Amino acid sequence: MTRRPTLITLIAMFLASFVFAAPAHAERIKDMGQFQGLRANQLTGYGIVVGLAGTGDDSLDYSTLGMKGAVSRFGLTLPPGVNPALKNAAAVMVTAELPPFAKPGQRLDVTVSAIGKAKSLRGGTLVLAPLYGADGQIYAMVQGNLVIGGLGVDAADGSKLTVNVPSSGRIAGGATVERAVDTGFATSDQLTFNLHQFDATNAQRVTDAINKSLPGSAVMIDGASIAIRAAGGGDERMRLMSRIENLDVIRAEPPAKVIVNARTGTVVINGAVRVGTAAVSQGKLTVSIKESPTVVQPAPFSRGETAVEQSSDIAVDQEYRPMLMIKPTASLSQLVDAINRMGVPPGDLVAILEALSQAGALTAELVII
């Protein structure tokens, strides 16, 4: 009888193929972090989508006020107290990302999402709306026809059919950049490179690699940032960044971690995990209750009533499993072999790993998410 590989075995085989089968290889600096200031900025705005086929916000006050504000820009003023039933319009929030070095006139993709009772934005058009940055300044203007990936249908009897999310859509290239963000890239006397993860060893190796290519130009600020002396204009700085990004560095071995998803029972173990000597015993207790009700009939002509007599059978089954000795492991494959010998499901494995960590036999950080 063959056994199917467990989830732990598959994960370990995948990780081991990278950690143990292949020698340490160099990575580009650009894959380990990014230069400070060269990041995207989030933009948000409020707008009105029109042209809907009766799937709008109906009579919500904020969509009515938004429509009144939109039409007032064209000289049309609605009388006070008039509430147009805007079934063909919807109030929406518009979001976009402004990439670094974006210049006025460039186009951005935007996401449009209903904030009211609109059932669907399919077939709608977003009226011209501004997009604001965190500083309250307008950085882009957006307008265009929505592309909706969802579908919603209502029937007369109340039944509904919804595919994906029809109340949210995209406008490809719908926003036009109106203002550039000053990053200070061309005026600062140094560049700062930030690692994706704090690691003093990697920071030192990146600094040494930069100084080997550009002697005396890099200084390690801390375990996540490296300061690089820079001079000249934008062209010279971009060439310097390109040269630094393509330098090769051998990444340090990551810290030992065991990641446990308590909701799904998924366990991921990286190649740096080690286990000391420990004895593990894992039992299985099963309690079964069987109900066998019996119908009791009264004697003839006794004027009695039919009754149900309860009968319960409780059984307890405790499976005996001998204590397993785990020897000190020096590799991920040995650890996986020890786990598979225990033959425990993922839920019990989580409890065993927690106990090993508390006993000091697990040389790793146990992270439960």
N, C-alpha and C positions, 0 to 999 in steps of 0.2 A: 504493500500500500504506500503510495507516494503522498507526501505532505506538501501542501501549497506554501510558498514562502510567505512569511508574515510581513506586516508593514514595516516592522523594525529592521528585518533582514534586507528588504528592498532599499530602505533609506540608507542603511549602512553600506550596502554594496555600492550604491551611487556615490556616497561620500568617499569611501575607501578608494574608488577608482581615481579620484582626484588627489586625495591626501597621500596615499601610499604607493599607488602604481606609478605615478608620474613624479619626477624629481621637481624640486622647487624651481620655479621659473620666474623671470622678471616681468613686472607689470609697468605700464606707462604711468607716469605721474598724473596725467590727466584723468586716469581711471580711479585715482585714490582721493581726489578732492577737487576743489575749484578755487579760482581766484576771488578774493573778497570784492564785493560790489558788482560783480558780473552776474546778476540774478534777475529773474522776472519780477514784475510788480503786478499785484492784483488790482483790477478795475471793476467797479460795480456801478450800476445805474438802475433807474426806474423808468418803465416805459409802458406804452399802450399798444396792444396787438389788435388790429381791426381786420374785418373781412371774414370772420368766422361764420360757420353755417349754424347759428343758433346754439353754439356750445360755449358762449362767453360767461361773464360774471353776472349777468342779469342786472340786478338792481343794487349791487354793493356800492356803498357811499364813496370809498376811495377810488374805485374805477370810474365812477361818475365825475368826481372832482378832477381826476387825471385827464379824462376826455375833455372836460370844460377848459382845462389849462392848455391842452393841445390845440383845440380849435380856436382858442382866443388869440393865438399867435397869427392867425390868418384873418383876424378882424371879425370873427363870428362870436357873438355873445348870447348864451342861452338865458332866457328870462329866469328871475329868481323863483325858486320853488318848483321848477320843472325838473322832473327826474326821468330822463330818457332810459327806457328799459334796454340796457346795452347787452342784449343777448349775442350780438355779433362783435363784441369787443371784450378784452380781458386785460387786467392789470398784471404786469410781469416784472420780474427782476432779471437784469441782464448782467452777465459776468464775462470777463475776458482776462487774459494775461498779456501784459506789455513786456516783450522780451528786452534784454539789455541792448543798448545802442539803437533802439527803434527810433526812426526819424519821421518827422511830419510827412504825411502822404502815404505811408506804408499801411497795408491792410492787415486786419486782425480777425481771427475767427471768434465768434461769440456764442455763448449759451444762453438761451431764453427759457425761463421757467415761470409758470403761473403761480401767483401768490394768493389767489382767491378761489372761487368755486368753479372756475372754468373747467369744463370736462375735457376739452381737447383744443389744441392750438393748430390743428391741421388746416392748411389753406390760408393761414393768417399772414398779415404783413405788419412788421414792427414799424411804428411811426418814429421819425427822427428823435433820438434821445441822446443825452450826454452820458459819458462814462467818467466816473470820478476815481481819483486815487485816495490813498489813506490821508493825504494832506488836504483833502477837500477841493483840489484843483481839477479842472476838466482836462483829461488827457486824450480823449477820443470821442468821436461821434459815431452813432450806429443807426442803421436803417436797412431794411431789406425783407425778403420773403423767407419764411421759416421752412426748414426741412424737418419733418417729424418722422421719427422711426417707430412710433406707436400708433395704435388704432383702438378707438372705443366706440361701441355701438349699444344703444338702448332700445329695447322693444316696448310695445304698448302695454304688455302685461307685467312690466317691471323687470324682466330678465335683462342681464347685461353681459357683454363680452368685451374684455379688454386685453389687448396685446401690447406688451412693453409698457411704456409710459407716454401716453398721448399729450400730456400737459407740459411737456418739455421738448425743446428742439434746438437746432443749431442754425446759424447763418454763416456760411463760409465766406470769409473776406467781407463781412458785413460792417465792420468798424474801420474808420479811418483815423490814424494817429494825428493829433493836432498839436501835441507838445512832447518834447523829448525830456528824458530824465537825466539830470546832471549827476553822473557817477563820480566825478573827480578823478577819472582815470588818467587824464593827460596832465594833471597839475600836481598830483601827489609825488613825493620824492621816493616812495617805495611801493612795492606790490606785496600783498599779503595772500599767501596760499593757505587755505583751510582744508584739513583732512576731513573726510566724511565721518570718521570715527576717531575718538581720542585714543592715541597709542603713542607713547613716548618713543618706542623703538622705531616705528615707522616714521615719525617726525624726524628722528635723527638720521635715518637712512635717506630720506628725501633731501634733507639739508646737505648731507655729505655728497649726494649725487649732483646737486646743483653746484656746490663749491668745486667739485671735480671738473665740471664743465666750465664754470665761471668762477675762478678762484676768488674767495673772499667776498662774495656777493650775497650770501644767504646766512641768516641768523635764526636759530630756533627760538621762537617766543615762548611757546609752551608745548604740551604734547599734542596739540591740534593745529597750531599755526606756525608758519615760517615767513619771516620778513625778508624780502629780496630787494636789494638796492636797484633803483631804476632811474634812468635819466633820459633826456631827449624828448621828442614829441611822440605822437600817437603811433606813427609808423615804426619807430625804433622799439617802442614798448610792445607792440603786437608781435614783432619778430622775436623779442625776448621771451614773451609768453609762449609762442609756438615752439621755441627751442627747449624751454623748460618742460612743457607738457609732454614732449616726446622722449624725454630721458627715461631710462629703464631703472627700476628699483625692485629688489627682491623683497616682497612683503613679509613682515614678521608673522610667525605663527599666531593665530588668534587665541585669546584666552579660552580656557576650557569652559564650555557651557552645555547644559542640557535644557532644551526648551520643551516645555510640556503645555499642551493645550488641554486644560481641564474639561472643556465642554465637549470636544470631539475625541479625546483620548489619544491624540497624535503626539508622538514623542520624537524629537530630532536631537541627535547627539553628534557633536563635531569631533574632529579627529584628535583634539588635544585632551580629551577626557581620559582619566585614568581611575582605576578602582583598586583599593587596597584589600587586604585579606579580610573577609567577612563571611559569616555563616547566615544563611537565609532560610527561613521556613515559611511556607505559604500554604495555608489550608483552605478548604472549600466547605462551607456549611450550607446545606439545602434543607429548607423546611417546607413540607408539602401538606396541604389541608384538603381533604376530599369530603365533600358534602353528599350524603345519600339520603335524601328525605323519603319517608315511607308514608303512604296514605293509609289511614286506619278507618275502616268502615264500622258503623254501629251494628249491633245485633238486629235481626228482623223484628219489626213491631216494637222496638224499644224507644222510639221517638228520639233517638240520639242523632248527633250531627257528625258528618264526615270531618275528620281532623287530619292534620299533617304532623307526623312525628319526625323531628330532626335527628339525624344520625351523622356524626362527624368522626373522621379518622385522621389523626395528626401523626405524621411521620417525620423524623429528623434523620438526615443522612449526612454524616461528616466524612469527607474523603481524606484519607491519610496520605500525606506527602512527606517523605523524609527530608531532613534538613540538608540543604545544599551548600557545600563549601565553595566560595568564590575566591580564587587565587588572585594575587596581584597581576593586573593586566598591563601590558606595555603597548598595546595597539588597539585600534578600534575594532578590528576583526575578532580579537580575543574577547573583548567586552561583549560583542554581539553573540558570540558562541556561548558565553556564560548566561546571557539573558535567554537565549533560545532553549538552553538546557532546562531552565525553570519551567518553560511551557506555560506562561501566564498570559492572560489577555491584557490589552493596553491599560484598562482601568486599574488592574492590580499592579501592573508594572509601575504606574505613577506612584502608588503607595510605597512600593519597594524602593524606588529611587529617592523618595523623600526620607525614608528611614535610613538608607545608606548615607545620605547627606548629613542627617542629624547624628549618626554614629561616627562621622568623620572618615568613613571609608570611601567616599566619593570625592575625588579631587576635581571638582568642577563647581561652577556656579549654577544652581538650580533655579531656572526662571519659569514661573507658572503664569500663563496668560489666560 
